Amino acid sequence: MKTLNGSCLCGAIQFRVADAFDYVGNCHCSECRKFSGSDYAPAGGLSAEHFAFIQGEETVRYYEKSPATTLAFCPTCGSSLFSIKSDTGRYNIRLGALDDTPSQKPSFHIHVDSKAPWLTINDKLTRYPGHPESL
């Protein structure tokens, strides 16, 4: 299976994931926008068995944004790296943290009801007003 490398901006944290995401999409919720510092957050979901640290695991800082979701980031450069869903153990990898290009592209938008007011979505991807239960 092909793998993808990812890292934070300063390079202190490096990880590897399988290039086989269960889904890839764009989240427009206000929390993901704050965590990513952008209009929306492109992410790919996969099970924990397809994620591994290469270096810097002890450096990662975690923030529990809710009982269901923990966010991971670099304390040195501030890069947002991934989130972990406590109910499934699934990792949602921030595509911007990848050093390599994934074979999959986003196929949907979630939380479009809370998207940034200045953003116009011009693609034909599936749009969900909130968070679909299937993800």
VOSEDO-228580 format. One record per residue: residue in three letters; residue number from 1; x, y, z of N, C-alpha, C in turn. Coordinates in Angstrom, 1 decimal, m for minus. Atoms other than C-alpha are relative to their C-alpha. Layout:
% VOSEDO-228580
{residuo=ala	num=NUM	n_c1=X	n_c2=Y	n_c3=Z	ca_c1=X	ca_c2=Y	ca_c3=Z	c_c1=X	c_c2=Y	c_c3=Z}
...
% end
This chain:
% VOSEDO-228580
{residuo=met	num=1	n_c1=0.8	n_c2=m1.2	n_c3=0.0	ca_c1=0.0	ca_c2=0.0	ca_c3=0.0	c_c1=0.9	c_c2=1.2	c_c3=0.0}
{residuo=lys	num=2	n_c1=m0.7	n_c2=m1.2	n_c3=0.0	ca_c1=1.3	ca_c2=3.4	ca_c3=m0.9	c_c1=m0.2	c_c2=0.8	c_c3=1.3}
{residuo=thr	num=3	n_c1=0.1	n_c2=m0.9	n_c3=m1.2	ca_c1=2.0	ca_c2=5.8	ca_c3=2.0	c_c1=0.3	c_c2=1.4	c_c3=m0.3}
{residuo=leu	num=4	n_c1=m0.2	n_c2=m1.4	n_c3=0.1	ca_c1=2.1	ca_c2=9.5	ca_c3=2.4	c_c1=0.7	c_c2=0.5	c_c3=1.3}
{residuo=asn	num=5	n_c1=m0.6	n_c2=m0.6	n_c3=m1.1	ca_c1=4.4	ca_c2=11.5	ca_c3=4.6	c_c1=m0.6	c_c2=1.3	c_c3=0.3}
{residuo=gly	num=6	n_c1=0.5	n_c2=m1.3	n_c3=m0.4	ca_c1=3.3	ca_c2=14.5	ca_c3=6.6	c_c1=0.9	c_c2=0.5	c_c3=1.1}
{residuo=ser	num=7	n_c1=m0.9	n_c2=m0.7	n_c3=m1.0	ca_c1=4.9	ca_c2=17.0	ca_c3=9.0	c_c1=m0.6	c_c2=1.3	c_c3=0.4}
{residuo=cys	num=8	n_c1=0.3	n_c2=m1.4	n_c3=m0.4	ca_c1=4.5	ca_c2=20.2	ca_c3=10.9	c_c1=0.9	c_c2=1.0	c_c3=m0.8}
{residuo=leu	num=9	n_c1=m0.8	n_c2=m1.0	n_c3=0.7	ca_c1=5.9	ca_c2=23.5	ca_c3=9.5	c_c1=1.5	c_c2=m0.1	c_c3=0.4}
{residuo=cys	num=10	n_c1=m1.4	n_c2=0.0	n_c3=m0.4	ca_c1=9.1	ca_c2=23.3	ca_c3=11.6	c_c1=0.7	c_c2=m1.4	c_c3=m0.1}
{residuo=gly	num=11	n_c1=m0.6	n_c2=1.3	n_c3=0.3	ca_c1=9.6	ca_c2=19.6	ca_c3=10.9	c_c1=0.3	c_c2=m0.9	c_c3=1.3}
{residuo=ala	num=12	n_c1=m0.3	n_c2=0.8	n_c3=m1.2	ca_c1=9.8	ca_c2=18.5	ca_c3=14.6	c_c1=m0.9	c_c2=m1.2	c_c3=0.1}
{residuo=ile	num=13	n_c1=0.9	n_c2=1.1	n_c3=0.0	ca_c1=6.8	ca_c2=16.2	ca_c3=14.1	c_c1=m0.2	c_c2=m0.5	c_c3=m1.4}
{residuo=gln	num=14	n_c1=0.1	n_c2=0.6	n_c3=1.3	ca_c1=6.7	ca_c2=13.8	ca_c3=11.2	c_c1=m0.9	c_c2=m1.3	c_c3=0.2}
{residuo=phe	num=15	n_c1=0.9	n_c2=1.1	n_c3=m0.1	ca_c1=4.1	ca_c2=11.1	ca_c3=10.5	c_c1=m0.1	c_c2=m0.6	c_c3=m1.4}
{residuo=arg	num=16	n_c1=0.3	n_c2=0.7	n_c3=1.2	ca_c1=3.1	ca_c2=8.6	ca_c3=7.8	c_c1=m1.4	c_c2=m0.6	c_c3=0.1}
{residuo=val	num=17	n_c1=1.3	n_c2=0.6	n_c3=0.1	ca_c1=m0.3	ca_c2=7.5	ca_c3=6.7	c_c1=m0.2	c_c2=m0.8	c_c3=m1.3}
{residuo=ala	num=18	n_c1=0.3	n_c2=0.7	n_c3=1.2	ca_c1=m1.7	ca_c2=5.1	ca_c3=4.2	c_c1=m0.7	c_c2=0.9	c_c3=m1.0}
{residuo=asp	num=19	n_c1=0.7	n_c2=m0.8	n_c3=1.0	ca_c1=m2.8	ca_c2=6.7	ca_c3=0.9	c_c1=m1.3	c_c2=m0.8	c_c3=m0.4}
{residuo=ala	num=20	n_c1=1.3	n_c2=0.8	n_c3=0.2	ca_c1=m6.2	ca_c2=5.0	ca_c3=1.4	c_c1=m1.0	c_c2=0.6	c_c3=1.0}
{residuo=phe	num=21	n_c1=1.0	n_c2=m0.6	n_c3=m1.0	ca_c1=m8.5	ca_c2=7.4	ca_c3=3.2	c_c1=m1.4	c_c2=m0.6	c_c3=m0.2}
{residuo=asp	num=22	n_c1=1.4	n_c2=0.5	n_c3=0.1	ca_c1=m12.0	ca_c2=6.2	ca_c3=4.0	c_c1=m0.9	c_c2=1.1	c_c3=m0.6}
{residuo=tyr	num=23	n_c1=0.7	n_c2=m1.2	n_c3=0.6	ca_c1=m13.2	ca_c2=9.7	ca_c3=2.9	c_c1=0.9	c_c2=1.1	c_c3=0.1}
{residuo=val	num=24	n_c1=m0.7	n_c2=m1.2	n_c3=0.1	ca_c1=m11.8	ca_c2=13.0	ca_c3=2.0	c_c1=m1.0	c_c2=1.1	c_c3=m0.2}
{residuo=gly	num=25	n_c1=1.0	n_c2=m1.1	n_c3=0.1	ca_c1=m13.8	ca_c2=16.2	ca_c3=2.5	c_c1=0.5	c_c2=1.3	c_c3=0.6}
{residuo=asn	num=26	n_c1=m0.2	n_c2=m1.4	n_c3=m0.5	ca_c1=m13.9	ca_c2=19.9	ca_c3=3.4	c_c1=m1.0	c_c2=0.3	c_c3=1.1}
{residuo=cys	num=27	n_c1=0.9	n_c2=m0.4	n_c3=m1.1	ca_c1=m15.2	ca_c2=20.9	ca_c3=6.8	c_c1=0.0	c_c2=1.5	c_c3=0.2}
{residuo=his	num=28	n_c1=0.2	n_c2=m1.5	n_c3=m0.1	ca_c1=m16.7	ca_c2=24.4	ca_c3=7.2	c_c1=m0.4	c_c2=0.4	c_c3=1.4}
{residuo=cys	num=29	n_c1=0.4	n_c2=m0.4	n_c3=m1.3	ca_c1=m17.5	ca_c2=24.3	ca_c3=10.9	c_c1=0.9	c_c2=1.1	c_c3=0.6}
{residuo=ser	num=30	n_c1=m0.8	n_c2=m1.1	n_c3=m0.5	ca_c1=m16.3	ca_c2=27.3	ca_c3=12.9	c_c1=1.2	c_c2=m0.5	c_c3=0.8}
{residuo=glu	num=31	n_c1=m1.1	n_c2=0.5	n_c3=m0.8	ca_c1=m14.1	ca_c2=25.1	ca_c3=15.1	c_c1=1.2	c_c2=m0.4	c_c3=m0.9}
{residuo=cys	num=32	n_c1=m1.1	n_c2=0.4	n_c3=1.0	ca_c1=m12.2	ca_c2=23.6	ca_c3=12.1	c_c1=0.6	c_c2=1.2	c_c3=m0.7}
{residuo=arg	num=33	n_c1=m0.5	n_c2=m1.3	n_c3=0.6	ca_c1=m11.9	ca_c2=27.1	ca_c3=10.6	c_c1=1.0	c_c2=0.6	c_c3=0.9}
{residuo=lys	num=34	n_c1=m0.9	n_c2=m0.6	n_c3=m1.0	ca_c1=m10.3	ca_c2=28.3	ca_c3=13.8	c_c1=1.3	c_c2=m0.8	c_c3=0.1}
{residuo=phe	num=35	n_c1=m1.2	n_c2=0.9	n_c3=m0.1	ca_c1=m8.0	ca_c2=25.3	ca_c3=14.1	c_c1=0.9	c_c2=0.1	c_c3=m1.2}
{residuo=ser	num=36	n_c1=m0.8	n_c2=0.0	n_c3=1.2	ca_c1=m6.9	ca_c2=25.5	ca_c3=10.5	c_c1=0.5	c_c2=1.4	c_c3=m0.4}
{residuo=gly	num=37	n_c1=m0.3	n_c2=m1.4	n_c3=0.3	ca_c1=m6.8	ca_c2=29.3	ca_c3=10.3	c_c1=m0.4	c_c2=0.4	c_c3=m1.5}
{residuo=ser	num=38	n_c1=0.4	n_c2=m0.2	n_c3=1.4	ca_c1=m8.6	ca_c2=29.2	ca_c3=6.9	c_c1=m1.5	c_c2=0.0	c_c3=m0.1}
{residuo=asp	num=39	n_c1=1.5	n_c2=0.0	n_c3=0.3	ca_c1=m12.0	ca_c2=29.3	ca_c3=5.2	c_c1=m0.6	c_c2=m1.3	c_c3=0.4}
{residuo=tyr	num=40	n_c1=0.5	n_c2=1.3	n_c3=m0.3	ca_c1=m12.4	ca_c2=25.6	ca_c3=5.7	c_c1=1.2	c_c2=m1.0	c_c3=0.2}
{residuo=ala	num=41	n_c1=m1.1	n_c2=0.9	n_c3=m0.3	ca_c1=m10.4	ca_c2=22.5	ca_c3=6.6	c_c1=m0.1	c_c2=m1.3	c_c3=m0.8}
{residuo=pro	num=42	n_c1=0.0	n_c2=1.3	n_c3=0.7	ca_c1=m9.7	ca_c2=19.7	ca_c3=4.1	c_c1=0.7	c_c2=m1.0	c_c3=0.8}
{residuo=ala	num=43	n_c1=m0.5	n_c2=1.1	n_c3=m0.8	ca_c1=m9.2	ca_c2=16.4	ca_c3=5.8	c_c1=m0.4	c_c2=m1.3	c_c3=m0.6}
{residuo=gly	num=44	n_c1=0.3	n_c2=1.4	n_c3=0.4	ca_c1=m9.0	ca_c2=12.7	ca_c3=5.1	c_c1=m0.1	c_c2=m0.9	c_c3=1.2}
{residuo=gly	num=45	n_c1=0.2	n_c2=0.9	n_c3=m1.2	ca_c1=m10.3	ca_c2=10.1	ca_c3=7.6	c_c1=0.5	c_c2=m1.4	c_c3=m0.3}
{residuo=leu	num=46	n_c1=m0.5	n_c2=1.4	n_c3=0.0	ca_c1=m8.6	ca_c2=6.8	ca_c3=8.3	c_c1=0.1	c_c2=m0.6	c_c3=1.4}
{residuo=ser	num=47	n_c1=m0.1	n_c2=0.7	n_c3=m1.3	ca_c1=m8.4	ca_c2=4.2	ca_c3=11.0	c_c1=1.5	c_c2=0.2	c_c3=0.6}
{residuo=ala	num=48	n_c1=m1.2	n_c2=m0.2	n_c3=m0.7	ca_c1=m5.6	ca_c2=4.5	ca_c3=13.6	c_c1=1.1	c_c2=m1.0	c_c3=m0.5}
{residuo=glu	num=49	n_c1=m1.0	n_c2=0.9	n_c3=0.4	ca_c1=m3.8	ca_c2=1.4	ca_c3=12.2	c_c1=0.7	c_c2=0.5	c_c3=m1.3}
{residuo=his	num=50	n_c1=m0.7	n_c2=m0.5	n_c3=1.2	ca_c1=m3.0	ca_c2=3.4	ca_c3=9.0	c_c1=0.7	c_c2=1.3	c_c3=0.3}
{residuo=phe	num=51	n_c1=m0.7	n_c2=m1.2	n_c3=m0.4	ca_c1=m1.3	ca_c2=6.2	ca_c3=11.0	c_c1=1.2	c_c2=m0.4	c_c3=0.8}
{residuo=ala	num=52	n_c1=m1.2	n_c2=0.3	n_c3=m0.8	ca_c1=2.3	ca_c2=6.1	ca_c3=12.4	c_c1=0.8	c_c2=1.3	c_c3=0.1}
{residuo=phe	num=53	n_c1=m0.9	n_c2=m1.1	n_c3=m0.1	ca_c1=4.6	ca_c2=8.7	ca_c3=13.8	c_c1=1.4	c_c2=m0.4	c_c3=m0.5}
{residuo=ile	num=54	n_c1=m1.4	n_c2=0.2	n_c3=0.5	ca_c1=8.1	ca_c2=8.9	ca_c3=12.2	c_c1=0.9	c_c2=0.6	c_c3=1.1}
{residuo=gln	num=55	n_c1=m0.7	n_c2=m0.6	n_c3=m1.1	ca_c1=9.4	ca_c2=11.3	ca_c3=14.8	c_c1=m0.8	c_c2=1.1	c_c3=0.7}
{residuo=gly	num=56	n_c1=0.7	n_c2=m1.1	n_c3=m0.7	ca_c1=8.2	ca_c2=13.8	ca_c3=17.4	c_c1=m1.3	c_c2=m0.3	c_c3=0.7}
{residuo=glu	num=57	n_c1=1.2	n_c2=0.4	n_c3=m0.6	ca_c1=5.4	ca_c2=11.8	ca_c3=18.9	c_c1=m0.1	c_c2=0.7	c_c3=1.4}
{residuo=glu	num=58	n_c1=0.0	n_c2=m0.6	n_c3=m1.4	ca_c1=6.4	ca_c2=13.1	ca_c3=22.4	c_c1=m0.2	c_c2=1.5	c_c3=0.0}
{residuo=thr	num=59	n_c1=0.1	n_c2=m1.5	n_c3=0.1	ca_c1=6.3	ca_c2=16.7	ca_c3=21.1	c_c1=m1.4	c_c2=0.4	c_c3=m0.3}
{residuo=val	num=60	n_c1=1.3	n_c2=m0.4	n_c3=0.4	ca_c1=2.7	ca_c2=16.7	ca_c3=19.9	c_c1=m0.8	c_c2=0.4	c_c3=1.2}
{residuo=arg	num=61	n_c1=0.9	n_c2=m0.5	n_c3=m1.0	ca_c1=0.2	ca_c2=18.6	ca_c3=22.0	c_c1=m1.4	c_c2=m0.3	c_c3=m0.4}
{residuo=tyr	num=62	n_c1=1.4	n_c2=0.4	n_c3=0.2	ca_c1=m3.4	ca_c2=17.6	ca_c3=22.3	c_c1=m1.0	c_c2=1.0	c_c3=0.7}
{residuo=tyr	num=63	n_c1=1.0	n_c2=m0.9	n_c3=m0.6	ca_c1=m6.5	ca_c2=19.8	ca_c3=22.9	c_c1=m1.3	c_c2=m0.8	c_c3=m0.2}
{residuo=glu	num=64	n_c1=1.3	n_c2=0.7	n_c3=0.0	ca_c1=m9.8	ca_c2=18.1	ca_c3=23.8	c_c1=m1.1	c_c2=1.1	c_c3=m0.3}
{residuo=lys	num=65	n_c1=1.0	n_c2=m1.0	n_c3=0.4	ca_c1=m12.3	ca_c2=20.3	ca_c3=21.9	c_c1=m1.4	c_c2=m0.4	c_c3=0.4}
{residuo=ser	num=66	n_c1=1.3	n_c2=0.5	n_c3=m0.4	ca_c1=m15.2	ca_c2=18.1	ca_c3=22.9	c_c1=0.3	c_c2=m1.4	c_c3=0.5}
{residuo=pro	num=67	n_c1=m0.3	n_c2=1.4	n_c3=m0.4	ca_c1=m15.6	ca_c2=14.7	ca_c3=24.5	c_c1=0.2	c_c2=m1.0	c_c3=m1.2}
{residuo=ala	num=68	n_c1=m0.1	n_c2=0.8	n_c3=1.2	ca_c1=m15.8	ca_c2=13.3	ca_c3=21.0	c_c1=1.2	c_c2=0.2	c_c3=m0.9}
{residuo=thr	num=69	n_c1=m1.1	n_c2=m0.4	n_c3=0.9	ca_c1=m12.8	ca_c2=15.1	ca_c3=19.4	c_c1=1.1	c_c2=0.6	c_c3=0.7}
{residuo=thr	num=70	n_c1=m1.3	n_c2=m0.5	n_c3=m0.5	ca_c1=m9.2	ca_c2=15.7	ca_c3=20.3	c_c1=0.8	c_c2=0.5	c_c3=m1.2}
{residuo=leu	num=71	n_c1=m0.8	n_c2=m0.6	n_c3=1.0	ca_c1=m7.1	ca_c2=18.0	ca_c3=18.2	c_c1=1.5	c_c2=m0.1	c_c3=0.3}
{residuo=ala	num=72	n_c1=m1.5	n_c2=0.1	n_c3=m0.1	ca_c1=m3.3	ca_c2=17.5	ca_c3=17.6	c_c1=0.7	c_c2=1.1	c_c3=m0.7}
{residuo=phe	num=73	n_c1=m0.8	n_c2=m1.1	n_c3=0.6	ca_c1=m0.8	ca_c2=20.3	ca_c3=16.9	c_c1=1.4	c_c2=0.0	c_c3=0.5}
{residuo=cys	num=74	n_c1=m1.4	n_c2=m0.2	n_c3=m0.4	ca_c1=2.8	ca_c2=21.2	ca_c3=17.1	c_c1=0.1	c_c2=1.2	c_c3=0.9}
{residuo=pro	num=75	n_c1=m0.1	n_c2=m1.1	n_c3=m0.9	ca_c1=3.6	ca_c2=23.4	ca_c3=20.1	c_c1=1.1	c_c2=1.0	c_c3=m0.4}
{residuo=thr	num=76	n_c1=m1.0	n_c2=m0.9	n_c3=0.4	ca_c1=6.6	ca_c2=24.9	ca_c3=18.4	c_c1=m0.4	c_c2=1.0	c_c3=m1.1}
{residuo=cys	num=77	n_c1=0.3	n_c2=m0.8	n_c3=1.1	ca_c1=5.3	ca_c2=26.1	ca_c3=15.1	c_c1=m1.5	c_c2=0.3	c_c3=m0.1}
{residuo=gly	num=78	n_c1=1.5	n_c2=m0.2	n_c3=0.0	ca_c1=1.5	ca_c2=25.8	ca_c3=15.7	c_c1=m0.8	c_c2=m0.7	c_c3=m1.0}
{residuo=ser	num=79	n_c1=0.7	n_c2=0.7	n_c3=1.1	ca_c1=0.7	ca_c2=23.6	ca_c3=12.8	c_c1=m1.1	c_c2=m1.0	c_c3=0.5}
{residuo=ser	num=80	n_c1=1.1	n_c2=1.0	n_c3=m0.3	ca_c1=m2.6	ca_c2=21.7	ca_c3=13.0	c_c1=0.3	c_c2=m1.2	c_c3=m0.8}
{residuo=leu	num=81	n_c1=m0.4	n_c2=1.2	n_c3=0.6	ca_c1=m2.0	ca_c2=18.1	ca_c3=12.2	c_c1=m1.1	c_c2=m1.0	c_c3=m0.3}
{residuo=phe	num=82	n_c1=1.1	n_c2=0.9	n_c3=0.1	ca_c1=m5.0	ca_c2=15.9	ca_c3=12.8	c_c1=m0.9	c_c2=0.1	c_c3=1.2}
{residuo=ser	num=83	n_c1=0.8	n_c2=0.1	n_c3=m1.1	ca_c1=m7.9	ca_c2=15.2	ca_c3=15.0	c_c1=m0.3	c_c2=m1.5	c_c3=0.2}
{residuo=ile	num=84	n_c1=0.3	n_c2=1.4	n_c3=m0.3	ca_c1=m8.9	ca_c2=11.9	ca_c3=16.7	c_c1=m1.4	c_c2=0.0	c_c3=0.6}
{residuo=lys	num=85	n_c1=1.3	n_c2=0.2	n_c3=m0.5	ca_c1=m12.5	ca_c2=10.8	ca_c3=17.2	c_c1=0.0	c_c2=m1.0	c_c3=1.0}
{residuo=ser	num=86	n_c1=m0.1	n_c2=0.9	n_c3=m1.1	ca_c1=m12.9	ca_c2=9.2	ca_c3=20.5	c_c1=m0.9	c_c2=m1.2	c_c3=m0.1}
{residuo=asp	num=87	n_c1=0.9	n_c2=1.1	n_c3=0.1	ca_c1=m15.9	ca_c2=7.0	ca_c3=19.6	c_c1=0.4	c_c2=m1.0	c_c3=m1.0}
{residuo=thr	num=88	n_c1=m0.4	n_c2=1.0	n_c3=1.0	ca_c1=m14.3	ca_c2=5.4	ca_c3=16.5	c_c1=1.6	c_c2=m0.2	c_c3=0.0}
{residuo=gly	num=89	n_c1=m1.5	n_c2=0.0	n_c3=0.0	ca_c1=m10.5	ca_c2=6.1	ca_c3=17.1	c_c1=0.5	c_c2=0.4	c_c3=m1.4}
{residuo=arg	num=90	n_c1=m0.4	n_c2=m0.5	n_c3=1.4	ca_c1=m10.5	ca_c2=7.5	ca_c3=13.5	c_c1=0.8	c_c2=1.2	c_c3=0.1}
{residuo=tyr	num=91	n_c1=m0.9	n_c2=m1.2	n_c3=0.1	ca_c1=m7.8	ca_c2=10.0	ca_c3=12.6	c_c1=m0.5	c_c2=0.8	c_c3=m1.2}
{residuo=asn	num=92	n_c1=0.3	n_c2=m0.9	n_c3=1.2	ca_c1=m8.8	ca_c2=13.0	ca_c3=10.4	c_c1=1.2	c_c2=0.8	c_c3=m0.2}
{residuo=ile	num=93	n_c1=m1.3	n_c2=m0.6	n_c3=0.4	ca_c1=m5.6	ca_c2=14.1	ca_c3=8.8	c_c1=m0.2	c_c2=1.3	c_c3=m0.7}
{residuo=arg	num=94	n_c1=0.1	n_c2=m1.2	n_c3=0.7	ca_c1=m5.3	ca_c2=17.7	ca_c3=7.8	c_c1=0.8	c_c2=m0.1	c_c3=m1.3}
{residuo=leu	num=95	n_c1=m0.7	n_c2=0.2	n_c3=1.3	ca_c1=m4.4	ca_c2=17.5	ca_c3=4.1	c_c1=1.1	c_c2=1.0	c_c3=m0.2}
{residuo=gly	num=96	n_c1=m1.1	n_c2=m1.0	n_c3=0.1	ca_c1=m2.3	ca_c2=20.7	ca_c3=4.4	c_c1=1.2	c_c2=m0.4	c_c3=0.8}
{residuo=ala	num=97	n_c1=m1.2	n_c2=0.5	n_c3=m0.7	ca_c1=0.0	ca_c2=18.8	ca_c3=6.8	c_c1=0.7	c_c2=m1.1	c_c3=m0.8}
{residuo=leu	num=98	n_c1=m0.6	n_c2=1.1	n_c3=0.8	ca_c1=0.8	ca_c2=16.2	ca_c3=4.1	c_c1=1.2	c_c2=0.6	c_c3=m0.8}
{residuo=asp	num=99	n_c1=m1.1	n_c2=m0.4	n_c3=0.8	ca_c1=4.2	ca_c2=16.5	ca_c3=2.4	c_c1=m0.2	c_c2=m0.6	c_c3=m1.4}
{residuo=asp	num=100	n_c1=0.3	n_c2=0.7	n_c3=1.3	ca_c1=3.0	ca_c2=14.2	ca_c3=m0.4	c_c1=m1.4	c_c2=0.2	c_c3=m0.4}
{residuo=thr	num=101	n_c1=1.3	n_c2=m0.2	n_c3=0.6	ca_c1=0.0	ca_c2=14.5	ca_c3=m2.7	c_c1=m0.8	c_c2=m1.3	c_c3=0.1}
{residuo=pro	num=102	n_c1=0.8	n_c2=1.2	n_c3=m0.1	ca_c1=m2.8	ca_c2=12.0	ca_c3=m1.8	c_c1=m0.6	c_c2=m0.3	c_c3=m1.3}
{residuo=ser	num=103	n_c1=0.6	n_c2=0.4	n_c3=1.2	ca_c1=m4.4	ca_c2=10.1	ca_c3=m4.6	c_c1=m1.5	c_c2=0.4	c_c3=m0.1}
{residuo=gln	num=104	n_c1=1.4	n_c2=m0.4	n_c3=m0.1	ca_c1=m7.9	ca_c2=11.1	ca_c3=m3.4	c_c1=m0.1	c_c2=1.5	c_c3=0.1}
{residuo=lys	num=105	n_c1=0.3	n_c2=m1.4	n_c3=m0.2	ca_c1=m9.4	ca_c2=14.6	ca_c3=m3.6	c_c1=m1.3	c_c2=0.1	c_c3=0.8}
{residuo=pro	num=106	n_c1=1.3	n_c2=m0.2	n_c3=m0.7	ca_c1=m12.2	ca_c2=16.0	ca_c3=m1.5	c_c1=m1.2	c_c2=m0.3	c_c3=m0.8}
{residuo=ser	num=107	n_c1=1.2	n_c2=0.4	n_c3=0.7	ca_c1=m15.6	ca_c2=14.6	ca_c3=m2.5	c_c1=m1.2	c_c2=0.7	c_c3=0.6}
{residuo=phe	num=108	n_c1=1.2	n_c2=m0.6	n_c3=m0.6	ca_c1=m17.9	ca_c2=16.6	ca_c3=m0.2	c_c1=0.4	c_c2=1.2	c_c3=0.9}
{residuo=his	num=109	n_c1=m0.1	n_c2=m1.1	n_c3=m0.9	ca_c1=m18.4	ca_c2=19.7	ca_c3=2.0	c_c1=m0.9	c_c2=m0.4	c_c3=1.2}
{residuo=ile	num=110	n_c1=0.9	n_c2=0.1	n_c3=m1.2	ca_c1=m19.7	ca_c2=19.4	ca_c3=5.6	c_c1=m0.1	c_c2=1.3	c_c3=0.7}
{residuo=his	num=111	n_c1=0.2	n_c2=m1.2	n_c3=m0.8	ca_c1=m21.1	ca_c2=22.0	ca_c3=7.9	c_c1=m0.1	c_c2=1.3	c_c3=m0.8}
{residuo=val	num=112	n_c1=0.1	n_c2=m1.2	n_c3=0.9	ca_c1=m21.9	ca_c2=24.3	ca_c3=5.0	c_c1=m1.0	c_c2=1.0	c_c3=0.6}
{residuo=asp	num=113	n_c1=0.8	n_c2=m0.9	n_c3=m0.7	ca_c1=m24.6	ca_c2=25.9	ca_c3=7.2	c_c1=0.7	c_c2=1.0	c_c3=0.8}
{residuo=ser	num=114	n_c1=m0.8	n_c2=m0.9	n_c3=m0.8	ca_c1=m21.8	ca_c2=27.5	ca_c3=9.2	c_c1=1.3	c_c2=0.4	c_c3=m0.7}
{residuo=lys	num=115	n_c1=m1.2	n_c2=m0.4	n_c3=0.8	ca_c1=m19.4	ca_c2=28.2	ca_c3=6.4	c_c1=0.3	c_c2=1.5	c_c3=0.2}
{residuo=ala	num=116	n_c1=m0.5	n_c2=m1.4	n_c3=m0.1	ca_c1=m17.4	ca_c2=31.5	ca_c3=6.4	c_c1=m1.0	c_c2=0.8	c_c3=m0.9}
{residuo=pro	num=117	n_c1=0.9	n_c2=m0.7	n_c3=0.8	ca_c1=m19.8	ca_c2=34.2	ca_c3=5.2	c_c1=0.6	c_c2=0.6	c_c3=m1.3}
{residuo=trp	num=118	n_c1=m0.7	n_c2=m0.5	n_c3=1.2	ca_c1=m17.3	ca_c2=35.5	ca_c3=2.6	c_c1=0.3	c_c2=m1.0	c_c3=m1.0}
{residuo=leu	num=119	n_c1=m0.3	n_c2=1.1	n_c3=0.9	ca_c1=m16.9	ca_c2=32.1	ca_c3=1.0	c_c1=m1.1	c_c2=m0.4	c_c3=m0.9}
{residuo=thr	num=120	n_c1=0.9	n_c2=0.6	n_c3=1.0	ca_c1=m18.7	ca_c2=31.0	ca_c3=m2.1	c_c1=0.5	c_c2=m1.3	c_c3=m0.5}
{residuo=ile	num=121	n_c1=m0.4	n_c2=1.3	n_c3=0.5	ca_c1=m18.5	ca_c2=27.3	ca_c3=m2.9	c_c1=m0.4	c_c2=m0.1	c_c3=m1.4}
{residuo=asn	num=122	n_c1=0.3	n_c2=0.0	n_c3=1.4	ca_c1=m18.3	ca_c2=27.0	ca_c3=m6.6	c_c1=0.2	c_c2=m1.4	c_c3=m0.7}
{residuo=asp	num=123	n_c1=m0.1	n_c2=1.3	n_c3=0.6	ca_c1=m17.7	ca_c2=23.3	ca_c3=m7.1	c_c1=m1.3	c_c2=m0.8	c_c3=0.0}
{residuo=lys	num=124	n_c1=1.2	n_c2=0.8	n_c3=0.1	ca_c1=m20.2	ca_c2=20.5	ca_c3=m7.7	c_c1=0.1	c_c2=m1.2	c_c3=1.1}
{residuo=leu	num=125	n_c1=0.0	n_c2=1.0	n_c3=m1.0	ca_c1=m19.2	ca_c2=18.4	ca_c3=m4.6	c_c1=m1.2	c_c2=m0.1	c_c3=0.8}
{residuo=thr	num=126	n_c1=1.2	n_c2=0.2	n_c3=m0.8	ca_c1=m21.9	ca_c2=17.0	ca_c3=m2.4	c_c1=0.2	c_c2=0.9	c_c3=1.2}
{residuo=arg	num=127	n_c1=0.0	n_c2=m1.0	n_c3=m1.2	ca_c1=m22.8	ca_c2=19.5	ca_c3=0.4	c_c1=m1.0	c_c2=m0.5	c_c3=1.1}
{residuo=tyr	num=128	n_c1=0.8	n_c2=0.4	n_c3=m1.1	ca_c1=m24.1	ca_c2=18.6	ca_c3=3.8	c_c1=m0.2	c_c2=1.2	c_c3=0.9}
{residuo=pro	num=129	n_c1=0.2	n_c2=m1.2	n_c3=m0.9	ca_c1=m25.7	ca_c2=21.3	ca_c3=6.1	c_c1=0.8	c_c2=m0.2	c_c3=1.3}
{residuo=gly	num=130	n_c1=m0.7	n_c2=0.3	n_c3=m1.3	ca_c1=m24.2	ca_c2=19.6	ca_c3=9.2	c_c1=1.0	c_c2=m1.1	c_c3=m0.2}
{residuo=his	num=131	n_c1=m0.9	n_c2=1.1	n_c3=0.0	ca_c1=m22.2	ca_c2=16.5	ca_c3=10.0	c_c1=m0.8	c_c2=m1.3	c_c3=m0.3}
{residuo=pro	num=132	n_c1=0.8	n_c2=1.3	n_c3=0.3	ca_c1=m23.6	ca_c2=13.3	ca_c3=8.3	c_c1=0.4	c_c2=m1.1	c_c3=1.0}
{residuo=glu	num=133	n_c1=m0.3	n_c2=1.1	n_c3=m0.9	ca_c1=m23.8	ca_c2=10.3	ca_c3=10.6	c_c1=0.9	c_c2=m1.0	c_c3=m0.6}
{residuo=ser	num=134	n_c1=m0.8	n_c2=1.0	n_c3=0.7	ca_c1=m22.0	ca_c2=8.2	ca_c3=8.0	c_c1=1.5	c_c2=0.3	c_c3=0.1}
{residuo=leu	num=135	n_c1=m1.4	n_c2=m0.4	n_c3=m0.1	ca_c1=m18.7	ca_c2=10.1	ca_c3=8.7	c_c1=0.5	c_c2=m0.1	c_c3=1.4}
% end
